[in-house]
Amino acid sequence: MILVFKHFFYKNYVGLSLWPFIFLKHDRLKEDIVLINHERIHLKQQQELLIVFFYIFYIAEWLVRTVLYFDSYKAYQNISFEREAYENEKNLDYTTQRRPLAFIKYLWGTEYA
């Protein structure tokens, strides 16, 4: 289910997945199939980690990467869940082809930005 909340987002953020919902900053973003696919990838990640473990791991990884990079936005960009979603957001079949726990391979390797 996709919901629109204009005042829910900080700076350039325009979408957020909180299982089972996708929240968007503007109604017109419902047409952005790449953004919607990105958020659906997050829904898959959340579901496979029984939701609560996704949030625990996401926040823990962001905190560790913030300390490593001294940059919270760079930390966000390099969270394994985000790296998986960004790399595969243009593949509209990804959520059906995705292997379980696919985010693990994005824990290490080349960092973004």
URUR-V911167 format. One record per residue. N is the residue number from 1. RES is the residue in one small letter. PSI is psi as a letter, one per 20 degrees, with the letter a starting at -180 (NA if undefined). BURIAL is 1 if it has 24 or more other ideal C-beta (glycine too) atoms within 12 Angstrom, else 0. Layout:
N|RES|PSI|BURIAL, N|RES|PSI|BURIAL
This chain:
1|m|p|0, 2|i|p|1, 3|l|q|0, 4|v|p|0, 5|f|o|0, 6|k|h|0, 7|h|j|0, 8|f|i|0, 9|f|q|0, 10|y|p|0, 11|k|c|0, 12|n|j|0, 13|y|p|0, 14|v|i|1, 15|g|q|1, 16|l|p|1, 17|s|p|1, 18|l|o|0, 19|w|p|1, 20|p|k|0, 21|f|q|0, 22|i|p|1, 23|f|p|1, 24|l|q|1, 25|k|h|1, 26|h|q|0, 27|d|h|0, 28|r|i|0, 29|l|i|1, 30|k|h|0, 31|e|i|0, 32|d|n|0, 33|i|h|0, 34|v|g|0, 35|l|g|1, 36|i|g|1, 37|n|g|1, 38|h|g|1, 39|e|h|1, 40|r|h|1, 41|i|g|1, 42|h|h|1, 43|l|h|1, 44|k|g|1, 45|q|g|1, 46|q|g|1, 47|q|g|0, 48|e|h|1, 49|l|k|1, 50|l|k|0, 51|i|f|0, 52|v|h|0, 53|f|h|0, 54|f|g|1, 55|y|h|0, 56|i|g|0, 57|f|g|1, 58|y|g|1, 59|i|g|0, 60|a|g|0, 61|e|h|1, 62|w|g|1, 63|l|g|0, 64|v|g|0, 65|r|h|1, 66|t|g|0, 67|v|g|0, 68|l|g|0, 69|y|i|0, 70|f|k|0, 71|d|o|0, 72|s|h|0, 73|y|g|0, 74|k|h|0, 75|a|g|1, 76|y|g|1, 77|q|h|1, 78|n|j|1, 79|i|p|1, 80|s|h|1, 81|f|g|1, 82|e|g|1, 83|r|g|1, 84|e|g|1, 85|a|g|1, 86|y|g|1, 87|e|h|1, 88|n|j|1, 89|e|h|1, 90|k|i|0, 91|n|n|0, 92|l|i|0, 93|d|j|0, 94|y|g|1, 95|t|h|1, 96|t|h|0, 97|q|i|0, 98|r|p|1, 99|r|q|0, 100|p|q|0, 101|l|k|0, 102|a|h|1, 103|f|h|1, 104|i|h|0, 105|k|i|0, 106|y|j|1, 107|l|h|0, 108|w|r|0, 109|g|a|0, 110|t|p|0, 111|e|q|0, 112|y|q|0, 113|a|NA|0
